[in-house]
Amino acid sequence: MNAPTLNPGRLAALGRSELTLLVRNRATLSVAVLMPAATLLVLRTVVGGDSTAAVAEATLIGGIGMVLLLVVYMNLVSAYVARREELVLKRLRTGEAGDLEILTGTALPAAVIALAQIAALAVAGAAVLGAPLPRNPLPLLAGVLAALPLLAGMAALTSAFTRNVETAGLTTLPLFLLTALGSGVFTAPDALPDTVASVCELLPLSGVMALVRAGWSGGSGWYELLGAALTTLAWIMVTVFAVQRRFRWEPRR
């Protein structure tokens, strides 16, 4: 990969171009915009008449996790694969934009949409489900912001093993299931056996979800927050290294 530089002008141009392509692709746009809202409705149905604050908070925390997975990770895998197969990435790489700018610019629309939907969940979701607003927004914000480069990197890495857009649903399934079942999106970590919970704490998105949960519910000490932050940082560093080694800029043959 080229030297990691970021030019705001080029990033903005790449972001606008990617947003235009996203808007034109109705299937991808519907996944990015409608699926998280549909997920919240499903979660609300599952909660049913149980309107306790704890259940409502768990529902919204799960909704945030789903937004990150669907809008950032799964959407970006399809985007990177499509741009690669259409030779867009190859053409961009011959210009002035560096590798990091190309990958970041492609991820910008998904990141903005995810942040907007999470903000909407925090307000509208809390009103619908009767949950209080986040008790400590700083860990929640830190977790969400850290999830953006982590999941963008995971998406870039997954795209290297994805032959075409049609198979993206299969290659993204392992991380989706691991995160949904083991990182606290749908199941609280304390509901798992101790040994399983200890292993699940090391999953890529477990640190992010721990920060989100701590920010919404409160009660976590600095030791737990530091551990979650270090786990997330470690995964970001591992992902960046892997992307540098494995990311494909040209179509698979």
Secondary structure, DSSP 4 states (H G I P E B T S, - for coil): -------HHHHHHHHHHHHHHHHH-HHHHHHHHHHHHHHHHHHHHHHTT---HHHHHHHHHHHHHHHIIIIIIIHHHHHHHHHHHTTHHHHHHTSS--HHHHHHHHHHHHHHHHHHHHHHIIIIIHHHHTPPPPS-HHHHHHHHHHHHHHHHHHHHHHHTT--SGGGHHHHTHHHHHHHHHHSSSSS-GGGS-HHHHHHHTTSTTHHHHHHHHHHHH----HHHHHHHHHHHHHHHHHHHHHHHHH---S---
